[in-house]
């Protein structure tokens, strides 16, 4: 595909451009009470400008910091773009974060105004209010239960827009003057890293980084102004920023906000987006959901699915233009009889390209979706690269690779096999952390901390440099390779490999409660709760079979010899996983030290 040519304009400047060129075209749709409400480009710009003027009306100056603590919705992007239109900077906060994590991000980022979704999120901020000397106002979108809160601190989003509209009437040139002086080098966003090994760091992204990423993703995925997207992953994550704001605002394409994160599958069926982004856990959940449906369906239908899958799996990763006439005919028959219904069930029948990224994914899961006709590509990126840095294309689907560098990015292998990157998408540094910036950005190259191999121009991620394990026998192991092989089972939700300085590999396993529960019901095995199901001998026997099957795909030294089934789900509130569900290994190894010791007892 030809590299797209976008104007040298910032994100807020592009919003104004679309409002002027295609004012009546739908930019955003928001689902409320079952109805999809459209927002035109003109309304998008007008409301964002009102929000920006509202910030100024309550005392936020140019360069001020605005945080957003909410699930995805139109007010989230209005809060961000409104800040950009008056020269302020946006910081996203995970809506699942407990109060102490919220306090850290708000205090560290010098947040002056925070936009909260509802009373629950406001209460988190109020709980830590004493730790936030720079915070001047809390804006709340949903005002139910907010009557008793102090008016001098808390105001509604509607009131902010109203105040902004009045302020704009008196300062008509504010937005135009701000945009006239805005450049691609200006600071646009602060995105906090997940903090899986320490405190989150605030990565600074410029408008130039954002524009470069928009060019990269549009070229890689073949997006255009007619592309549609369902926004549901947290907007405080760079991946959703990339697909909800960066690419759509440069392209002028449409985004959709569902009612909540809990209605994603229903919303997907209604939107039927042309482009879809899922982190590995989303693909694993969709895979489990299909597996459950197949367990619940009748024998003939299940056998029909199994036939279709067996028939098409051998050429799942052969690009469509390279398939033989026989393969095309076989897939067409399987599609008509089986796969079309499955794609409709998960809402991806009209998807022209789908992505998985942000964490490693089991190869078995990727192959499954490619087999049933979902055009899934693997990508690699980071907060520090403003999104995707390496990506596959549909014309070349090398199993296990994450493709090649995207437009605007150079990639090479550094010391110890580390992936290092350079280009216009690479961030400007960490906020108030010169030491971390200096260790990550060296001689213009971003040191990712990820070990890679390269074959025929295609990059493969081995593991995090710091996570590579050395056994007691001196063998180097990649825990993520082992974990992802095990997690290819629909019955396993999480796997934490133990092996550093040990004589063999063991693992802590968390079952997928829904899938294992359905399996237990099918086999007339009684259970009452997660612990009861995990401790059932039949469940252990099931997981033993799944591990044996996974071990057969691994080198002998990587085989899991012993395992412990966790009796509860790993929880963000218990500091076991991050807001993005990345495992905090050191915390888990400390918490389950006695169980791990038992795995190595004679």
N, C-alpha and C positions, 0 to 999 in steps of 0.2 A: 504493500500500500504506500502511496505517496505521503511523505511527512506533512502533516497539516501546517498551515501558515496562520498563526493567530496574531492579532495586533499586539503591539508592545504596550498593553494596557493591564492594569491591576484587576483583581477580581471585582471590586466595587465599580471600577470604571466600565468593565464589561457588562455588569448588571444594568447600568445606565444606558449603554449602547443598545441592549436588547429591548429595553423599555421604549427607546426611541424608534427602533427599526420595526419591531413586531409587537406593539403594545397589547394587542388583543389575543395573542397566542398563549396557550396554557403553559405555564412554567412549572407549577407545583399543583399537586392534588393532595388534599388532607381528608382522611376518612374520619367522620364523626357520626356516631349513632347509626352506623351502617351506610352512610351516604358519602360519596366522594365529592368533595367541594373543590372546584378549580380556583386557582389563583393565576391571573394573567401576569405577563412580564411587567406591565405598567403597574398593576397592584403590588406586585412583588417589590418593585423599586420604591413606590410611594410609601408602603408600610415600613420598609426598611429605613427609609429616610426619616419617617416619623419616630421610629425607635431611636435612631441616632440623635435626632434633635431632643428626644426625651432624656437621653443620657446627659446632654449638655444642660438641659433645663434643671436637672437635679445636681449639677455641679461637677460632672466628669469633664476633665480637660482633654485637649489633644494629647495623644500618647497614653491616655489612661487605660487601665486594665479592667476588662469585663469578663467574668466567669459565667459559665452556663452549667447548671446541674439539673439535667432533665433527660428523659427518654427522647427519642427522635420525634420531632413534630415541626410544623411550620414555624412556630415561635423560636425554635432553636436557631434556624438559619436566619430568621429576621434579626435575632439578637446579635449574631455574628456579623452579618452584612451591614446592619445598622451601625455597629461599632466601626466597621471599615469605612463607612461613608462619612464619618466625622473624625477619622484619624486615630481611633482607639484600637486596642489589641485584644483579641479574644483568647480565653483559656477554657478548655473543656474539662469537666470533672465527671468521672464515672458515676452514673446514678445509683449503682449498687455499692458504692464506697461507704463504709461506716464513718461516723463522725470524726474520729481521729485522722483518717486519711484525707477527708475533706478539709480539715483544719490545716494539715500540712501543705496541701496544694495551694489553698487560698492565701496562707501566710507567706509561703515561699514565693508565690507569683505576684505578690503585692496587689492583690485584687481589691478594687475599690467598690465595684458594683457586681452583684451576683444575681443572675436570673435563675429562679428555681421553678420546678414544674408544679409542685403542690405542697401541702402542709407537711408531709413526711420529709421532704427535702429541706424545707425551711427550718424544721425542728432540728435537723442535723447542724445547720449553720448556727441557730440560736444556742445550741448546746455548747458550741466552742467559740461563741461570740467574743469572750474575753481575750482569746488568743489572736484576735484579728484587728489590730489597732487601725489599719488602713481602710477597713470596710465601712462604707458610708451608707449604702442602701441595699435592701433585698427586694427584688422584684419577683412576684409570684404569678404564674399563669393561671392555675386553677385555684379559685379563692374559697372553695368550700372549707369551712372550719376555721377561717382566718380572721373572723370578726374581732377577736380579743387581742390581736397582735398590735404592737405600738405603731401608730400611723407615721411617726417621724422616722421610722426605720424600714417598715414594710409597706410596699405599695403594689397594686395589681399591674399586670402587663398591659391591660386595657387602659388603665390610668396613665401609664408611661406613654403609650401611643397618643393618647388624648393630649397630654402635656406637650409631647413632641410636635403634634400638629399645630398647636397654638404657638409654640416656639418657632416653628418653621415660617409661620405667617409673619413673624416679626424679624426673622433673620433669613430671608429668602436666598441669599447668596452663600450661606455657610457650606452646604454640600458641594456646590460648584467650585468654591474656592479651595476646599479641602482636596477635591479630586484633581484640581488643576496643579496642585503642588505634590500630589502623591506619585511615587515612583516604584519601579519594580524592586528596588533595593530596600524599601521600607519593610519594617517588621509587621507581619500580618497575624501570625498565630503563635501560641505556645502550646505544644502538645507534650504532655507528661508521659514518660516511658512507664512500662507496667511495674517496674520495681521488683522483679522476681528475685534479685540478689541483694537488694538494698533499697534505700530511699529512691522514689521516682525522681527523674531529672527532667527539667523543662527544656525541651528542644525548641529552638527559635527557628521558625520558617518565615522566609520573606515572600513577598508577592512574586518575585522572580522564580523562587523555588516552585511555587504553586503553578505558575504559567508553564514552566518546563515540564512539570509532572503531567499537566493536562495534555501537552503535546505528546508525551511519551505513551500515556495510556490510550489515547485516541488512535495513535498509529498502531500500537501493538494489538488492540482488540478490534480495530476497524469500526469504531463508533462513528455516528453521525448525528445530525440534528433531530432525526426521527427516533433515536434510541430512547428507551424507557427503562426506569430503574425503581425498585422498591427499596427505600432507605429504612434499615432496621438495626444494623449493627451500631454500636455507640458512636456518636459523632465526635466524641473526644478522642477517638482512635483515627489514625491517619488514613487507614484503608477506607473508612466510610466518608471521610472528608474528600478523598480522591474521587469517589463515585457519586457523591451527593452534591458537592460544590465545585470542585476543581474542573472536572471534565464537563459537566452539564452547563456551567455558566459560560465557559468559553465556546461550547458548541451551540448553546441555546436549546438543549434537549430537556426532556421532562423527567421530573422525579415525583415519587409518590410516598406519602407517609401513611402507614396503616394506623389502626386504633391503638395498638400497643404491641410490645414485644411478644405477648402471649397469643396474638392473632396472626402471626407471620404466615403460617401455612395457608390459612383462609385468605389472607390478603394477597398472597402470591397467586392463588388460583384466580382471583378477581382481576389482578393487574396483568398477569401473564407477561412479565417484563422481557424485553429483548436482551437485557444484560443482567447478570446476577453475580453477586460476590458472596461467597460463604467461607468462613474460617473452617478449619478441619472439623471442629465439633459440630457445626451445622450439617456438614456432609455426613458425618457419622450418625447424627440424629435422623436425617432423612433416610439413610441406609437402614437404620434400625426400624424406622417406621414402616418401610416397605417390607422388611423381613417379617415384622409382626403381622402385617396384612396377609402375607403369603402363608404364615402359620395358621391364621384364622380362616382362610378361604378353603373351599372344598378341594378334594383330591384332584379332580380333572383340571381345574383352573390352575392349581399349584403345579401340576405336571406340565401344563402348557407353558407356564412361565419358565420352568426349568428347561424345557426344550428350547425355547426362544433364546434364553441366556446362553446355553451350551452352544447353540448354533452360531451366535454372533460374537462370543468372547474371543475366539482366536484372532479376529481382525479388528478388535475394539480400538486399538491404537494405530490403525492404518488410516491416514487421512482419507476422506471420502473420495477425493479425486484420484487416489491411487488404488482404490478397491477394484477388484475384477467384476465383470458383469454378474457372475454367480454370487459373489459376496453382496453386491448391491441388491440383487433379487431376494436373497435370503433375509437381509435386513429389512427390506420393504415388507415382506410377509410378516416377519416378527413384529415390526412396527404396527401394522394394521391389526394384528391379532392381540398383541400384548403391550408393547412399549408405549404406544400412544396413550393408552389408559393410565399407565404408570406415570408418564410425564404429566398428564392432566392432574393426577392425584397430588403430585408435589408442586404443581403450578409452573413447570418449566417447559411446557410444550413449545412455546414460541421463542424460547431463549436462543439467541444466535451465538452467544458466547457466555461461558460461565467461568469464574475464577475461584481458585482456592489458594490461600496464602496466610501469612501472619504466624504460621507454625507448621511443623512437619505433619504430613498426612500419610496414613497407611496406603501403600501402593494398591492394595486390594480394593480399597474404597474408590480410588480414582478409576481403576479399571472397571469397576461395577457400573459407575455412571456413564463412562464412555461406551460401555457395552449396550446400555439401554437407550443410547442416542443423545445423551446430554453432552453438549460440546464443551467439555471441561478442560481448562488449561491450568497448569501450575505456575505460580509466580512467586518471586522473592522480593521482599522489600523491608523497609524499616521506617520508624519515625524519622530517623536521621536522613533518609533519602526521599522524604516527602511522599512516600508511597512506593510504587513498584520500581525496582532497579533492574531485575532480571525477569524475563517472562517467556513462556512458550507461545507459539503461534499454532493455529489450527492446522496449518499445512505441514507441521512437523511436531509429532507428539512422542518424544523419546521418553519411555517409562522411567520415572525416578528423577528426571532432570527438572530444573527450573528454567530451562531455556537459555537465552543469550541476553546481553545487555540491551536495554531499551534505548530509544533515541535520547540524546543528551547525557548519556552515562558511559564512562569507560570502566572496565573491570579487569583486574588481573590478580594473580595469586602471589601473595607476599610470603614473609617468613612463616615457617610452621604450617604452611598450607592455608594461611588466612586470606579470606576474600577482602580485597581493598578496592574502593570505588572512588571515582572522581567525576565531577560534572555539575551541570546547572541545578540538578535536583538536590544536591547535598546541602544540608542545613548550615546555619550560620554559627552554631555553637549552643552550649547549654546556659540557661539563664542563671546568673550568679554562681557559676561553677567553672572558673577558668582552668582549674586543674583537670577536671574531667574532659573539658573541651580540648586541652592541649594533648591529652593522651589518646583521644579519639581522632582528632584531625591533625595529621602530621604531614608536612610538606605538600599540602593540598589534597591529600588522600584520606578518605574515611576508612578507618580500621574497624571492620564490622564485628570482629570477634568470632566469626563463623569460619569453620574449616570447609574447604571445597576441593573438588577435583574437576578437571575439565577434559572433555573428550569430544573431538570434532566440533569445537566451538560451543558445546552445550555444557552448562555448569550443573554440578550436583552438590547439594549441601550435605556434608558428612555429619556435623554436629557443632555445638558451641565449643570453642577452643577450651574453655574452662570446664566443660562437662565431660571431655574425653576421659575415660577411666582406664587405669592400668591395674590389671589383676595381680595377685600375689605371684603368679607365674611370669609376669612381665609382658603380658599381652595387652595391646591397646584395643579398647572397645568403644563403640559409639552407642551410648544408652538409647538415644532417640531412634536409631535403626531397630533395635530390639523392641523398644516400647511400641513403635508404630506397627511392627509386624504383629505383635500381640493384639493391639487395638483394632486390627483389621477384623477381628471377631465381633459380631453384633452383640455378643454377651458381655464384652469388656468395655467399660467406659474410661477407665484410667489405669495406667500401669507405670509404676515407679521402679526402675531397675536399680539394684544394689550390686556393687562389684568392685569398687575401689579397694585395692590392697586385699582382696578376698580370694579364696582358693577356687570359688566358682560363683556363677551369677545367680542371684535370687531376685524376687520382686514382690512388691506390695501391689495387690490387684483390687480395684474397685469394680464391682459388677455394674452392668447397666440394669437398673432396677426394673424399668418398664419391660425390656426385652426378656430378661430372665424371669420376671413375673409372669409374662405371657407363656413362656416355655413351661413354667411350673404348673400353670393352670391346664395347659394342654396335656400334661403328663400326670394330672391329678395329684400334684404335690401341694399339700396345705402349707400356708405361711401367713403370718400376721403383719410383719413389718420388714424393713430393710435388714435389720440385724438377724431376725429370725430366718429370712431367706438366705442370707450370706452364710450363716452357720449350718445350713442344712447339708448333710453329707452328699445328697444328690447334686446340689449346686457345686460343691467342690469337685465332684466327679466330672461334671460338665466342663468346668474351667480347666481341669487337668487335660481333658481331651482337646480343648481349644489350644492350650499351650503346647501340647505334643504336636498338633498340626502346624503351629507357627514355628516351633523349633526345627521342623523338617525343612523350613525355608532359610534357616540361618546356619552359619558356620558352627562347628562343634563347640568351639570355645565360647560362643555367644548363647548357647542353650540355657534356658532358665531351668535350674535343677530343683529349686524349692520355691514356694510362694506362700504368702499370707493373704487371706481375704479380709479386706477392711470391713468393719461392721457398721460404718457410717459413710455418707458421701463427703468428699473433701469440700471444705467450705471456705469462702472468702472471709467471712466473719471470724473464723477460727485461725486466720492467717496461714492457711494451708495452700491456697491458690491466690493469684492476683485477680484484679477486676476483669482481666481478659482470660481468666481460667488457666493461666500458666502455673505450673506446679512450683511451689517454693521448696526445692529439694532439701535445703539445709534445715528448714523448719520441720519438715516431715520426718527427716532422719532423726532429729532430736526427739520429736513427739512419739515416734514409734520405735525408739531405741530398743526396748525390751523385746518387741515382736521381731525386729531385725536380728537381735542376738539369738533368738530362738531358731531362726532359719539356719544359723551356723553352729548350733549346738550339736555335739556328737550324737 
